[in-house]
Amino acid sequence: MSVNLTLKVMKRSIIIAILLFLNLSGIAQNSSSSSNSSDYSIRKMETIGYASTTVSPNVIYTSFVIKDYKENGKVVSIKETENNIRKVIKKLGCNAEDFSIGNIYGYISYNGPNNDEGSFEHRRLYLLKLSSVECIDTFLDKVDPRALESFNIDEMDNNNIEGTLRELQLKAFAKAKDKATVLLATYGETCGRVLDVQEINRNIIYPDMNGKGGRIQAVNQSGMNNYDYNQIRTKSIKVEYEVKIIFEIK
């Protein structure tokens, strides 16, 4: 008697388990099909927003080489020129730490008939940080060209690039929405909520003041280098931002 009772209980438990499984599977299937049909029922529109601007460099790293030179038979030393340069950069508003010695190098020059009369000559490489392109012109006008052996712009930047990019982001977003709104309005439709946002590019293109193109850099999402050859000989930094946005069509 107890064996039969046990078998009946087991059969009932199995039947209940099967019914519960079938019920849960049906609920999951209905939920999935409902979700899929809901997703496919959403009408979408995709637009591209682009914005760009140029900014002036306010951080410019330069380097130049100074040498001794003669004036009216008298040697004007590197140290004298350096003292004059310090006065010039002070008028330009540069801090003392913006001007420093990068390197010192020299050689012996033989001028005698038998190359036996040698004299030691040396050069000094200086590093100078300026705040504008106009400062470069002023600096070069004030330094005696006889003392200046070479001058180079090593790097140009703007310390508010990130702020500029944020402004361009907002402009690009607004342009993408405006484009979607105008296009949909022609069909009597309305632009709805944002469904997806994908950044395409954020480029920062630095000019090369020497016109060689060697220092032009571009940073974008894909990590590839872009070159804008129209920007090579300009004195500004070009900043670009591009975004793709998917809107719901109401």
C-alpha positions in Angstrom: 0.0 0.0 0.0 2.8 2.4 0.9 4.6 1.6 -2.4 1.5 2.5 -4.5 1.1 5.7 -2.5 4.7 6.6 -3.2 4.3 6.0 -6.9 1.2 8.2 -7.1 3.0 11.0 -5.3 5.9 10.8 -7.7 3.7 10.8 -10.8 1.8 13.9 -9.5 5.1 15.7 -8.8 6.4 14.9 -12.3 3.2 16.2 -13.9 3.3 19.4 -11.9 6.9 20.0 -12.9 6.1 19.5 -16.6 3.2 21.9 -16.4 5.3 24.5 -14.7 8.1 24.2 -17.3 5.6 24.6 -20.2 4.0 27.6 -18.5 7.3 29.4 -17.9 8.5 28.6 -21.5 5.3 30.1 -22.9 5.8 33.3 -20.8 9.4 33.7 -21.9 8.5 33.2 -25.6 5.7 35.7 -25.4 7.9 38.2 -23.7 10.7 37.7 -26.3 8.3 38.1 -29.3 6.7 41.1 -27.7 10.1 42.7 -27.2 11.2 42.0 -30.8 8.0 43.3 -32.3 8.3 46.4 -30.1 11.8 47.0 -31.3 10.9 46.5 -35.0 8.0 48.8 -34.6 10.2 51.8 -33.7 10.9 54.0 -36.8 14.3 55.5 -36.8 16.3 58.2 -38.7 20.1 58.6 -38.7 21.8 61.9 -39.3 25.4 63.2 -39.2 26.4 66.4 -37.3 29.7 68.2 -38.1 31.3 71.3 -36.6 34.8 72.8 -36.9 36.7 75.9 -35.9 40.2 77.3 -35.7 42.0 78.5 -32.5 45.1 80.5 -32.1 48.1 78.8 -30.4 48.7 80.2 -26.9 51.5 77.8 -26.0 54.4 77.9 -28.4 57.7 76.1 -27.6 60.7 77.4 -29.6 64.4 76.8 -29.7 67.2 78.9 -31.1 71.0 79.0 -31.2 73.1 82.0 -30.3 76.7 82.6 -31.2 79.3 85.3 -30.7 79.6 88.0 -33.4 81.7 91.1 -34.1 80.6 94.7 -34.1 83.1 97.4 -35.0 85.9 95.0 -34.4 84.6 94.1 -31.0 83.3 90.7 -30.1 79.8 90.7 -28.7 79.6 87.6 -26.5 76.8 85.1 -26.2 76.4 86.2 -22.6 75.7 89.8 -23.7 73.1 88.6 -26.2 71.5 86.4 -23.6 71.2 89.4 -21.2 69.5 91.4 -24.0 67.2 88.5 -24.7 66.1 88.3 -21.1 65.0 91.9 -21.3 63.1 91.3 -24.5 61.2 88.3 -23.1 60.4 90.2 -19.9 58.6 92.8 -22.1 56.8 90.0 -23.9 55.3 88.9 -20.5 57.2 85.6 -20.3 58.1 84.1 -17.0 61.7 83.5 -16.0 61.2 79.7 -16.1 59.9 80.0 -19.7 63.5 80.7 -20.8 66.3 78.2 -20.3 69.5 76.8 -21.8 68.9 73.5 -23.7 72.5 72.7 -24.7 76.0 74.1 -25.1 78.4 72.8 -27.7 81.6 74.0 -29.3 84.5 73.3 -31.6 88.1 74.5 -32.4 88.5 76.6 -35.5 91.9 76.6 -37.2 92.7 79.7 -39.2 96.4 79.9 -39.4 98.4 79.3 -42.6 99.5 75.9 -41.3 96.3 75.2 -39.3 98.3 75.8 -36.2 96.4 78.8 -34.8 93.2 77.3 -33.3 90.5 79.2 -31.5 87.6 77.7 -29.5 84.1 78.7 -30.6 80.9 77.6 -29.0 77.2 77.9 -29.4 74.3 77.8 -27.0 70.9 76.3 -27.6 68.1 78.1 -25.8 64.5 77.0 -25.1 61.7 79.6 -24.9 58.0 79.2 -24.4 55.8 82.0 -25.9 52.1 82.7 -25.7 51.3 83.8 -29.3 52.6 83.8 -32.8 52.9 87.6 -32.6 55.4 87.2 -29.8 57.6 85.3 -32.2 57.7 88.2 -34.7 58.4 90.7 -31.9 61.2 88.4 -30.5 62.9 88.1 -33.9 62.7 91.8 -34.5 64.4 92.6 -31.2 67.3 90.0 -31.3 70.3 91.0 -33.4 70.3 88.6 -36.4 74.1 88.5 -36.3 73.8 86.7 -33.0 71.0 84.4 -34.0 72.3 81.3 -35.9 69.0 79.4 -36.1 65.4 79.6 -34.8 62.8 76.8 -34.7 59.2 76.3 -33.6 59.2 72.9 -31.9 55.6 72.7 -30.8 52.4 74.7 -30.9 49.3 74.1 -28.8 46.3 75.7 -27.1 45.6 75.1 -23.5 41.8 75.2 -24.0 41.5 72.5 -26.7 39.3 70.3 -24.6 36.9 73.2 -23.9 36.8 73.9 -27.7 36.0 70.3 -28.4 33.1 70.3 -25.9 31.7 73.4 -27.6 31.9 71.7 -31.0 30.2 68.6 -29.6 27.2 70.7 -28.7 27.1 72.3 -32.1 27.5 69.0 -33.9 24.6 67.5 -31.8 22.4 70.5 -32.6 23.2 70.3 -36.3 22.3 66.6 -36.4 19.0 67.2 -34.7 18.2 70.2 -36.9 18.9 68.2 -40.0 16.6 65.4 -38.8 13.9 67.8 -37.9 13.9 69.6 -41.2 14.0 66.4 -43.3 11.2 64.8 -41.3 9.1 67.9 -41.5 8.9 67.6 -45.3 7.1 64.3 -44.8 4.9 65.5 -42.0 6.9 63.6 -39.4 8.3 64.7 -36.1 11.8 64.0 -34.6 11.6 62.1 -31.4 14.0 60.9 -28.7 17.6 60.0 -29.2 18.1 56.3 -29.6 21.9 56.1 -30.2 24.9 58.4 -30.4 28.2 57.4 -32.1 31.2 59.6 -32.2 32.8 59.5 -35.7 35.8 61.8 -35.4 37.5 64.4 -33.2 40.4 65.9 -35.0 43.1 68.3 -33.8 45.3 69.5 -36.6 48.5 71.4 -35.6 50.2 73.6 -38.2 53.8 73.4 -39.1 55.3 77.0 -39.2 58.2 75.8 -41.3 55.9 74.6 -44.0 57.5 71.1 -44.0 54.4 69.3 -42.8 56.5 67.2 -40.4 54.7 68.5 -37.2 51.1 68.3 -38.4 49.3 65.9 -36.1 45.7 64.7 -36.1 44.0 62.7 -33.4 40.8 60.8 -34.2 38.8 58.0 -32.7 40.3 55.4 -35.0 43.9 56.4 -34.0 44.9 57.2 -37.6 46.9 60.2 -38.7 45.1 62.8 -40.8 46.9 65.5 -42.7 45.4 68.8 -43.8 47.9 70.3 -46.3 45.9 73.6 -46.5 46.7 74.0 -42.8 50.5 73.6 -43.2 51.3 77.3 -43.7 48.7 78.8 -41.4 49.2 80.0 -37.9 46.1 78.4 -36.4 45.0 75.1 -35.0 42.1 73.4 -36.7 39.6 71.5 -34.4 36.9 69.2 -35.9 34.1 67.1 -34.4 31.7 64.7 -36.2 28.9 62.6 -34.7 26.2 60.2 -35.9 22.9 60.2 -34.0 19.8 58.0 -34.4 16.5 59.6 -33.6 13.1 58.0 -33.2 10.5 59.1 -35.7 7.3 60.0 -33.8 
